[in-house]
Amino acid sequence: MCSPEPINCFPMLVNILSNTFLRLFNSTARFRVWSELFYAAENTELKKYIFFGLFTYLLVLAAGLPPLFAMSNVEDYKVKSTSC
């Protein structure tokens, strides 16, 4: 029922549980779940937007993390803390 891709396991589990509850309440309705790839066709424009969005996020992250470590070291120096 569940293929090796983890993205397919949760919908199948919800489908099994939903149909089980429907049978418990004597309903004739059933849920059907199927999965397909999100992007069946190659969309280079979308890939470009995703790439540049992630690239911008990583640049902001890379610019923001070093000062955080530096401030931590300065604070340790001010209180004269040492590690064992």
N, C-alpha and C positions, 0 to 999 in steps of 0.2 A: 504493500500500500504506500509506503513511504520511500521515495527514491533517495539516493545518496546525498543529494543537495539539501542542505538544512532549510533552505527557503521553502521547500515543498512540504516539510514535515508538519509545521504548525497549521497550515490550512487543512491538511488531511485530518489532523487530530480534531480540529474544530468541527469538521464535517462529520466525523464519526460520532462525536459527542452530541452534536445537534440532532442527527438522525436517531440516535439512541433515545434522547429525550422526547422526540416526536413520537417514536414508537411506544414509549411508556405512557404517553397521554392519548394513545389510540388515534393518532392523526394519520391521514393518508398522504399528507404532503411530505416531500423529501427534498433535501438540499443536495445539489451536485456541485462539486468543486473541480476545476481543471486549471492547469497552470500552463502559461506560455511565456516565452521570453518577453521582457518588457519592451525591448527595442528590436522588433523583427527586421526592420530596415536600417541600413547604415545612415546615421544622421551626423554628418561631420560638423555641422554648425553647432549642434547640441554638445558634442564632444569638446569642441573648442571652448564653449562657454563654461563647461564643467572644469576643463583643464585650467583656464585662466582664473576661475573663481577659487579653486583649490590652491593654485600658485600664489594668488594674492593673500589668501589666508595664511599660508606658510610663511610668506615674507613678513607679515605683521607679527606672527608668532615668533619668528626668528629675531625680529627687532625688539620684541618685548621681554624675552626671557633673560638675556644676559644682564640687564640692569637689575632684575629681580635677585639674581645670584649675588651680584656685587653689593646690593643693599644688605643682604643677609650677612655677608662677610664684614661689612663696615659695622653693622650692629654688634656682631660677635667681637670685633676689635674694641668697640667702645666699652662693652661690659667686661672685657678681658676674660672671655670664656675660652677654654681649651678643651680639646677632645682627648680622651684617654687612649 
